[in-house]
Amino acid sequence: MPRFKIPNMACGGCAKGVTATLREVDPNAMVQVSLEQREVIVDSKAVDADTLERALRNAGWKSERLVA
């Protein structure tokens, strides 16, 4: 499952925005958010990590893919 560090995700509203961005690409994606670590984990059967990362960046979220 892809994991991303999102430094500019700082509040609950940001977490909702990140989740909405990811679900625009895959409405069935399971998104786990950690505001404390500013990270998200995405379980998507429909799209790959590159597509998810591109969607985040296009929506204005700074994202860095983390390796497990």
DOMAR-507490 format. One record per atom (N, C-alpha, C): x, y, z; residue in one letter; atom name; residue number from 0. Coordinates in steps of 0.001 Angstrom, whole numbers. Layout:
BEGIN
      px      py      pz r  a   k
       X       Y       Z a CA NUM
...
//
This chain:
BEGIN
      px      py      pz r  a   k
     841   -1187       0 m  N   0
       0       0       0 m CA   0
     879    1240       0 m  C   0
     607    2163    -890 p  N   1
    1401    3390    -929 p CA   1
    1202    4235     322 p  C   1
    2294    4822     763 r  N   2
    2282    5709    1928 r CA   2
    2948    7012    1514 r  C   2
    2327    8122    1894 f  N   3
    2824    9431    1497 f CA   3
    2982   10341    2709 f  C   3
    4060   11099    2733 k  N   4
    4274   12171    3703 k CA   4
    3718   13430    3059 k  C   4
    2851   14149    3789 i  N   5
    2238   15369    3251 i CA   5
    2463   16492    4263 i  C   5
    3585   17213    4118 p  N   6
    3953   18221    5107 p CA   6
    2935   19344    5284 p  C   6
    2173   19681    4244 n  N   7
    1224   20785    4377 n CA   7
    -182   20313    4773 n  C   7
    -290   19108    5325 m  N   8
   -1557   18610    5880 m CA   8
   -1470   18787    7396 m  C   8
   -2108   19828    7903 a  N   9
   -1900   20194    9297 a CA   9
   -3153   20150   10177 a  C   9
   -4329   19915    9591 c  N  10
   -5547   19960   10396 c CA  10
   -6571   18972    9845 c  C  10
   -7680   18854   10529 g  N  11
   -8747   17959   10092 g CA  11
   -9307   18328    8728 g  C  11
   -9392   19618    8458 g  N  12
   -9867   20062    7149 g CA  12
   -8910   19641    6045 g  C  12
   -7614   19743    6336 c  N  13
   -6609   19290    5367 c CA  13
   -6747   17787    5129 c  C  13
   -6933   17039    6202 a  N  14
   -7076   15583    6081 a CA  14
   -8281   15233    5213 a  C  14
   -9369   15971    5379 k  N  15
  -10552   15742    4541 k CA  15
  -10258   16073    3085 k  C  15
   -9503   17144    2859 g  N  16
   -9139   17523    1501 g CA  16
   -8257   16493     823 g  C  16
   -7280   15974    1563 v  N  17
   -6395   14934    1028 v CA  17
   -7207   13684     709 v  C  17
   -8061   13291    1624 t  N  18
   -8902   12104    1415 t CA  18
   -9797   12291     195 t  C  18
  -10401   13461      70 a  N  19
  -11269   13738   -1081 a CA  19
  -10482   13679   -2383 a  C  19
   -9279   14221   -2381 t  N  20
   -8432   14188   -3573 t CA  20
   -8152   12749   -3993 t  C  20
   -7800   11915   -3044 l  N  21
   -7485   10520   -3353 l CA  21
   -8724    9757   -3814 l  C  21
   -9862   10079   -3232 r  N  22
  -11093    9376   -3615 r CA  22
  -11661    9876   -4946 r  C  22
  -11206   11024   -5419 e  N  23
  -11585   11443   -6775 e CA  23
  -10972   10500   -7798 e  C  23
   -9780   10014   -7509 v  N  24
   -9077    9098   -8406 v CA  24
   -9624    7684   -8251 v  C  24
   -9897    7279   -7012 d  N  25
  -10467    5961   -6724 d CA  25
  -11498    6102   -5609 d  C  25
  -12780    6169   -5962 p  N  26
  -13829    6349   -4956 p CA  26
  -13875    5239   -3896 p  C  26
  -13317    4076   -4207 n  N  27
  -13342    2960   -3264 n CA  27
  -12060    2824   -2448 n  C  27
  -11145    3754   -2591 a  N  28
   -9875    3682   -1867 a CA  28
  -10114    3782    -359 a  C  28
   -9367    2988     373 m  N  29
   -9351    3094    1830 m CA  29
   -8182    4010    2180 m  C  29
   -8464    5103    2875 v  N  30
   -7440    6100    3185 v CA  30
   -7302    6198    4704 v  C  30
   -6079    5975    5188 q  N  31
   -5778    6126    6609 q CA  31
   -4911    7365    6767 q  C  31
   -5340    8279    7627 v  N  32
   -4639    9548    7820 v CA  32
   -4049    9615    9215 v  C  32
   -2802   10049    9296 s  N  33
   -2177   10356   10576 s CA  33
   -1769   11825   10539 s  C  33
   -2561   12675   11194 l  N  34
   -2210   14099   11248 l CA  34
    -928   14306   12038 l  C  34
    -755   13534   13086 e  N  35
     433   13660   13930 e CA  35
    1718   13458   13123 e  C  35
    1710   12452   12247 q  N  36
    2888   12170   11420 q CA  36
    2807   12841   10051 q  C  36
    1635   13431    9759 r  N  37
    1383   14056    8450 r CA  37
    1607   13056    7317 r  C  37
     981   11900    7484 e  N  38
    1104   10828    6514 e CA  38
    -257   10250    6172 e  C  38
    -346    9671    4974 v  N  39
   -1524    8909    4578 v CA  39
   -1072    7572    4004 v  C  39
   -1884    6562    4238 i  N  40
   -1703    5249    3646 i CA  40
   -2947    4993    2813 i  C  40
   -2732    4542    1576 v  N  41
   -3848    4367     651 v CA  41
   -3903    2915     188 v  C  41
   -5071    2315     362 d  N  42
   -5311     973    -159 d CA  42
   -6247    1120   -1343 d  C  42
   -5670    1015   -2546 s  N  43
   -6442    1180   -3778 s CA  43
   -6200      -8   -4687 s  C  43
   -7271    -602   -5140 k  N  44
   -7174   -1711   -6095 k CA  44
   -7226   -1190   -7534 k  C  44
   -7656      58   -7711 a  N  45
   -7925     583   -9050 a CA  45
   -6770    1375   -9663 a  C  45
   -5958    2030   -8842 v  N  46
   -4902    2894   -9384 v CA  46
   -3577    2642   -8675 v  C  46
   -2486    3014   -9350 d  N  47
   -1159    2789   -8783 d CA  47
    -687    4012   -7992 d  C  47
     446    3851   -7322 a  N  48
     987    4905   -6463 a CA  48
    1342    6161   -7249 a  C  48
    1842    6001   -8477 d  N  49
    2189    7173   -9290 d CA  49
     963    8036   -9563 d  C  49
    -154    7394   -9873 t  N  50
   -1395    8115  -10151 t CA  50
   -1886    8843   -8905 t  C  50
   -1799    8188   -7761 l  N  51
   -2221    8810   -6497 l CA  51
   -1339   10015   -6177 l  C  51
     -42    9842   -6343 e  N  52
     876   10945   -6048 e CA  52
     645   12127   -6990 e  C  52
     415   11849   -8255 r  N  53
     140   12910   -9236 r CA  53
   -1134   13675   -8854 r  C  53
   -2159   12956   -8416 a  N  54
   -3415   13602   -8005 a CA  54
   -3183   14524   -6808 a  C  54
   -2399   14059   -5840 l  N  55
   -2095   14887   -4669 l CA  55
   -1374   16165   -5084 l  C  55
    -365   16031   -5905 r  N  56
     413   17199   -6331 r CA  56
    -432   18159   -7169 r  C  56
   -1266   17621   -8052 n  N  57
   -2128   18469   -8880 n CA  57
   -3124   19249   -8036 n  C  57
   -3484   18702   -6879 a  N  58
   -4424   19382   -5986 a CA  58
   -3714   20346   -5030 a  C  58
   -2381   20437   -5139 g  N  59
   -1647   21388   -4311 g CA  59
   -1057   20816   -3041 g  C  59
   -1146   19507   -2863 w  N  60
    -570   18880   -1673 w CA  60
     871   18499   -1963 w  C  60
    1768   18949   -1095 k  N  61
    3159   18518   -1217 k CA  61
    3200   17073    -745 k  C  61
    3710   16194   -1571 s  N  62
    3709   14795   -1168 s CA  62
    5042   14145   -1496 s  C  62
    5418   13235    -620 e  N  63
    6624   12450    -803 e CA  63
    6256   11001    -537 e  C  63
    6498   10145   -1501 r  N  64
    6181    8731   -1320 r CA  64
    7198    8127    -366 r  C  64
    6702    7418     630 l  N  65
    7566    6769    1611 l CA  65
    7699    5293    1284 l  C  65
    8868    4764    1496 v  N  66
    9109    3349    1273 v CA  66
    8931    2617    2587 v  C  66
    8186    1529    2542 a  N  67
    7909     767    3770 a CA  67
    9136      38    4255 a  C  67
//
